[in-house]
Amino acid sequence: MSTPVSQPTDDPLARERAHLAESRAALRAMREDVESLDIRDVTANWVNAEVLSRQIDERIKALADLSDTPLFFGRLDYLHAPGADRAEGAEGERFYIGRRHVHDADGDPMVIDWRAPVSQPFYRASKKDPMDIGLRRRFGYTGGDLTAYEDEHLSDPAEAARTSKLLQQEIERPRVGPMRDIVATIQPEQDEIVRSGLGGTVCVQGGPGTGKTAVGLHRVAYLLYAHRERLARTGTLVIGPNRSFLHYIEQVLPALGELAVQQATVDDLVAHVEVRGTDDAPAALVKGDARMAEVLRRALYAHVTMPTEPVVVVRGSRRWRVPAYELEEIVRELLDRDIRYGAAREALPQRIAHAVLVQMERAGEAPDDRVQDAVARNSAVKAAVKAVWPAVEPAKLVLRLLTDADFLAEHAEGILDAEEQKTILWAKPVRSVKSAKWSAADAVLIDEVTDLVQRTPSLGHVVLDEAQDLSPMQYRAVGRRCTTGSATVLGDLAQGTTPWATRSWEEALAHLGKPDAVVEELTAGFRVPTDVIAYASRLLPHIAPGLTPVASVRENPGFFEVRAVAGAGDVVAACEELLRNEGSTGLIAADARIAALAEALDAAGIGYLSPGEETTRETRLTLVPASLAKGLEYDYVVLDEPQAVVDGEPDERTGLRRLYVALTRAVSGLIVTHGAGLPAQLT
């Protein structure tokens, strides 16, 4: 049962604060109830006790009350009871919308989870479609204290539609520390993506500040709410571009009470070998090409050879002979079935044993399954399998392809030309898999072969962020992790900064194995000021022609300045200027200039952090190499020497894309400093 609508008291704010205090007390009681559970009499053995104890610990963590995080942020007053027949004049109900469900001692809800169907109108109701909502109330907080509220009377034709000031303040609020959830500010077009079903894959194209990362994380939280049992069995995974990014977003899901979501980079997924080497751009481009999948498949199945000798199985005084032609039929049938190399190899001895059993039955014997298993383990059968369908170690196969020119030429014929083959061949011979200096692209190749040998387990749902930077082979590696599940793909084609960056989402989704995915585009910018996004958008015709520019919907225009400077001292002065404001500041520069800027900051006595380290009240400046800026946000940014950012990349288009990323990291203000000239595309 929800809270009945009643007439407001003389002090509505005091009443709402009282409800907040009662809700916090109820949440505390819910946690204490779980903490007091005695499981000694309900567990049959220590394994059950351990599992149940772990589940209780997770439940206790999920019920934690974060003192500086609002327990509820909105209220809905329905005109009628949800689901009731309106003709009956059913009394409306009131629901407080928050991050998690809270109920009182009687089980009646005091706060409704934002993911519940009854909460949906908080995000989607409008004057045109009030969705049976008489009043939508938003709450303003200072820390964890409720300090303001704002009402929208959606069913009152006399009240004009207006922009919520509390909503704008929450969107523009300065941030210190990791990424926050956006449950209080989800927009209708974002909510539609968040609540899309588990069965389908969704690709979200979104420019800077459109909230695509937050939408992806909130979609995971929603799916866990709507399909908890299924996803508890199959698992969920968030994939980010690097560790700094994952550290930045890692608190969003726990703040929503979701603790069971794994996080990883693509490199983590394919970590079959230690990566100690790097590829130049041409080699990485060929290794990341989807054509490599066929080269690897050919090289693997080339190990299968047709039998030329019969298999003779001796059992007691009898000898059973399976002729070579019959063995060949078995091998060809397994190849035609197109099952995994390892699965077929495991099936082969059983198929040979079955052929022997057929002969036994014809001779009047009555063998059973135990006899078949014994024949399959016979030394003659084992020897035949080893000769015909040998075991293959994926890393050794890839090593041979990269070091043996003849072997590569044989299996890349008609797929890679001679120059491409030469590009990926290693110049020096390598003794073993362990001594090889594998690159990140090599590890992806090994993962491809590993899957050809043995199927990769599939998760229920995968979120792939900053997807535009993946190679086709990396998309295949991610796709293997959700073959029977679904995915949320997040990215911005304009921010692709690798030589193999995604050209179109249709192509990328085909490599992922999800060609039927729905592509949604977010074009409303909530985090980047108007002047900043307009300046950065000058680059779009040069880096992503045809892409819709982001339109900032913020009322606060922010702060923007392009400033000529004489040296590092002036850059440091710009940082000091921005640090006088509340919130975080990022100093972003070309990787080659980081050391000099760090020295200048040290000389000025200004403390700073590296990307991924959590800002504090005392240290709010982060020194960010341009190569690590993607996905991160700061209230204020100093961007040092744009031309150096462009020049730091192997080609101009990639450099301009890297610059576009760096220009769009600011939430409230940006100072662009330059001693050299600006890129022509900006002027």
Protein Blocks (a to p, Z undefined) as FASTA:
>chain_A
ZZddddddfblmlmmmmmmmmmmmmmmmmmmmmmmpcfklmcfbfklmmmmmmmmmmmmm
mmpccfklcfbfbdcddfbdehiafklopacddddddfbdcddfkopafbdcfkbmklmm
mmmgcfklnnopabdcddddehjbcfbdcdddfklmkbccdddfklmmmmmpccedjddd
fklmocfklmmmmmpcfkbccdddddehklmmmmmmmmmmmmmmmmmmmmmmnopadddf
bfklmmmmmmmmmmnopakbccddfklmmmmbccfbdcdfklmmmmmpmklmmmmmmmmm
mmpccdfbdcdddehjbccdddfklmmmmmmmmmmnopafklmmmmmmmmmmmmmmmmmm
mnopacdfklmmmmmmpmklmmmmmmmmccddfklmmmmmmmmmklmmmmmgokacfklm
mmmpcfbdcfblmlpccdfklmmmmmmmmmmmpccdddfbdcdehklmpcfklmmmmmmm
mmmmccdddddfklpcbfkbcfbfklmmmmnopakbccdddfbdfkbcfklmmmmmmmmm
mmoghiacdddfbfblbjadddddfbfklmmmmmmmmmmpgcdddddddfklmmmmmmmm
mmnopacddehiacdfklmcdcddfklmgopacfbdcdehkllmmmmpmbfklmmmmmmm
mmmmpfkbccdddfbdcdfklZZ
